[in-house]
């Protein structure tokens, strides 16, 4: 396994909090209890998915403790991954895995959820990859 695929689907803890089944890309929303922003992150993914006309497979992944945070390479709550890749384009070198609230530096300033453009771009990128795979 390389660092680039460190967050590949399948790393979720057994008994992940919830799953919505669609035929689109896998979207994982990692969070811990008490996170004030993970429900907004879920709403963001659902809204953008509707706008794009896709039905992703959404998996809510509860991160229960520091050990799980390390194992899941959890950068804080909420973390959104599309096909195992964090939507924040600046995370590749990060290793600060912890049970903590996550903030994002966006054009709008520091906020509690990823920039909507990152989520949209990640979903579009994964759809393009899936469509390319079907054509091969």
N, C-alpha and C positions, 0 to 999 in steps of 0.2 A: 504494500500500500504506500502510495506517495502522499506528500503533504497536500497535493492538489485534490486528491480524492479522500482526504481524511474524514470528511463529513458525509460520506456516501450513505444513501438510504440503508436502513438495516441496523444502524447503530442505536436506534431508539431502545429505551428500556422496555422490558416486557411489561405489558399492561399500560401502554401509553394512554394518555388521557382521553383521546377521542380520534375518530377517523371518519372522514366523509369520503365516500367512494365516488369518483368520477373517472372519466377515461383520459383525462389530461395528465400533465406532469405531476410528480409527487412534490408537494409543498409541505415542509415540516415547520411548525412553529414551536420552538422550544421556550419553556418558561418555568418559573418556580412559583410556589404558592405565595401569594401576597403581591405579585407583580401587578402594578396598576395599568400596565400598557399592553399586555398580551391580548386582551379582548379587542382592543383597537387595532392591533396588528392583524388579527383574524378578520375583522371587518374590512380592513384595507385590502387584504388578499382576495376576499370574496367580492368586493366592489370592482377591483381591477379585472378579476377573472370574468365577471359578468360583462364588463365593457369590452373585453376581448372576445367574448363569446366562447369561452372554454369552461370546462368543468374539471378543475384539478382534483387530485386525490390529496385532501388536506389531512395531515396528521398532527394532532396536538401532542407534544412530547413533554411530559412533566419531568423536570430535573429535580430529584429529591434531596441531594446532598452534594458536598464538595467532591466526593469520590466520583459520583455520577457526572458532575460538571467536568472533571478531568477526562473521564472516559469518553464523554460525548463531545469534547472540545467545545464546550459551552462558553461563549463570550459574553454572556449576560442575557437578561430577559427584557424584551423579547428578542429572539434570534429567529430570522426567517431564512430558510434554505430552500432553494428550488433545485431538484435533482441532486441534492447533497451539497450544493454550493451556496455559501452565504450570499445574500443579495447585495450586501455592502461591498463595493469593489475594493475597499482598502483593508481587507482582513487577512490576506494570504500569509503575511509574516507574523500575525498576532499569535501569542501563546498564553495570554492572560486569562486562562479558564477559571471561572469562579461563579459561585452563587451570588450574583449581584444584579442590580438594575443596570440596564444598558442604555446609553445615550448615543445619539448619532449626530455627527457634524454634517449638516446639509446646507444648501443655499439659504434656507430659511432660518438657520442658526442651529443651536443644539436642541434636539427634540428627543422624545421617548420612543420613537419608532422609525424604521428606515424610510428614506425618501421614496415617495411613491414611484418616481421614475426608475429607481433601482429594481423595484418589484416588477414593474411593467417590462423592463428590459430583460430581466431574468426569465420571466414567463415566455416572452416572445422568442428569446434565444433558444429555450428548451423546445418550444413548439417547432421552430425551424429545424433543429437537430432531429427531432422525431420524424418530421415530414421528409427530411433528407434520407433518413434511415429506411423509410418505407419505399422510397423511390429506388434505392440501391438493389 
